[in-house]
Amino acid sequence: MNDFWGFSWEGLVVFVLVMVPNLFYFWLPKSNVEGRAASHHWLLDVIEHASQAVFVLLLVFWGSHHDSPMLSPYTLGMAVFLFVYYLLWILYFRGCKILTVLLGMAATPVAYFILAEIWLHKGPAIVPTAIFGVTHIVITYIDYRSLHKS
């Protein structure tokens, strides 16, 4: 069992790269209030945060005995999804808070993480990542609808 646990600097870097724009979200004074709905989905929030914690722990601490080449179809796909994610954040910070942008911001990191988990041979992390992705997208949609009721 100890063979499966160990620190993965690649997994940490993968996680940190997605978190960078989120730091700006919390640091910028205007953005930390705008666009947030009161949460009426506590069970979804619990599922979202629990599955996120599990997949991050597996990504960073689940060991693998396989080599992962830096240049591969997975890392190229990850680069594309990360680039799109950063572009969506730029649109968001420039005031474009339409549903398509918000859903893209919820979905692209999930695709990025799943590719990273395949690349790093961390298969057990894919299930909690998928659960996180579904709940994150559903919460994003619910929050958008509650803020834009007509």
C-alpha positions in Angstrom: 0.0 0.0 0.0 2.8 2.4 0.7 4.0 2.0 -2.9 0.9 3.9 -4.0 1.4 7.0 -1.8 4.0 9.6 -2.5 4.3 13.3 -3.4 3.9 14.2 -7.1 5.4 17.5 -8.0 3.8 17.1 -11.5 0.4 16.7 -9.9 0.9 19.8 -7.7 2.0 21.9 -10.7 -1.1 20.7 -12.7 -3.3 21.8 -9.8 -1.6 25.2 -9.2 -1.8 26.2 -12.9 -5.6 26.0 -12.7 -5.7 27.9 -9.4 -3.8 31.0 -10.6 -6.8 32.9 -12.1 -8.9 31.9 -9.0 -6.4 33.8 -6.9 -7.1 37.0 -8.9 -10.9 36.3 -8.4 -10.5 36.6 -4.7 -7.9 39.3 -4.7 -9.6 41.8 -7.0 -12.1 43.9 -4.9 -14.9 44.1 -7.5 -15.0 40.5 -8.4 -15.3 39.0 -5.0 -18.8 40.3 -4.6 -20.2 40.5 -8.1 -21.7 37.4 -9.7 -22.1 35.3 -6.6 -25.5 33.9 -5.8 -26.7 32.9 -2.3 -26.2 29.2 -2.1 -29.4 27.2 -2.1 -27.7 23.9 -3.0 -25.8 22.9 0.1 -25.8 19.1 -0.8 -24.3 19.9 -4.2 -21.7 22.1 -2.5 -20.8 19.3 -0.2 -20.5 16.8 -3.1 -18.5 19.3 -5.2 -16.0 20.2 -2.4 -15.6 16.6 -1.2 -15.0 15.2 -4.7 -12.6 18.1 -5.4 -10.6 17.3 -2.2 -10.4 13.7 -3.1 -9.2 14.2 -6.7 -6.7 16.8 -5.7 -5.3 14.5 -3.0 -5.1 11.7 -5.5 -3.5 13.9 -8.1 -0.8 15.2 -5.8 -0.3 12.2 -3.5 -1.2 9.0 -5.5 1.9 7.4 -6.7 2.5 5.9 -10.1 5.3 3.6 -11.3 4.9 4.7 -14.9 6.9 7.4 -16.7 5.0 10.3 -18.1 6.7 12.0 -21.0 6.5 15.8 -20.9 5.5 16.1 -24.5 2.6 13.9 -25.3 -0.9 14.1 -26.8 -2.2 14.5 -23.2 0.1 17.4 -22.3 -0.8 19.1 -25.6 -4.5 18.7 -24.9 -3.9 20.0 -21.4 -2.1 23.1 -22.8 -5.1 23.8 -25.1 -7.6 23.4 -22.2 -5.5 25.6 -19.9 -5.1 28.3 -22.6 -8.9 28.3 -23.2 -9.5 28.4 -19.4 -7.2 31.5 -19.1 -9.0 33.2 -22.0 -12.3 32.6 -20.4 -11.0 34.1 -17.2 -9.9 37.2 -19.2 -13.3 37.5 -20.7 -14.9 37.2 -17.2 -12.6 39.8 -15.7 -13.4 42.1 -18.6 -17.1 41.8 -17.7 -18.3 39.1 -20.0 -20.3 37.0 -17.6 -22.6 35.2 -20.0 -23.7 31.6 -19.4 -21.4 30.2 -22.1 -18.3 31.8 -20.6 -19.3 30.6 -17.1 -20.0 27.0 -18.2 -16.8 27.0 -20.1 -15.0 28.1 -16.9 -16.6 25.2 -15.1 -16.0 22.6 -17.8 -12.5 23.3 -19.2 -10.5 22.7 -16.0 -12.3 19.3 -15.6 -11.2 18.2 -19.0 -7.7 19.5 -18.2 -7.6 17.5 -15.0 -8.9 14.3 -16.6 -6.2 14.6 -19.3 -3.6 15.2 -16.5 -4.8 12.2 -14.6 -4.5 10.0 -17.7 -1.0 11.5 -18.5 0.2 10.9 -14.9 -1.4 7.4 -14.7 -3.6 8.4 -11.8 -6.7 6.6 -12.9 -8.4 6.5 -9.5 -8.6 10.3 -9.6 -10.8 10.3 -12.7 -14.0 9.3 -10.9 -14.0 12.0 -8.3 -12.9 14.5 -11.0 -15.9 13.6 -13.1 -18.2 13.9 -10.1 -16.7 17.3 -9.3 -17.1 18.3 -12.9 -20.8 17.4 -13.1 -21.6 19.1 -9.8 -19.5 22.2 -10.6 -21.3 22.7 -13.9 -24.7 22.1 -12.4 -23.9 24.6 -9.6 -22.7 27.2 -12.1 -25.9 26.9 -14.1 -28.1 27.1 -11.0 -26.2 30.2 -9.7 -26.4 31.9 -13.1 -30.2 31.3 -13.3 -30.8 32.5 -9.8 -28.8 35.8 -10.5 -30.6 36.3 -13.9 -34.2 35.6 -13.1 -36.5 37.5 -15.5 
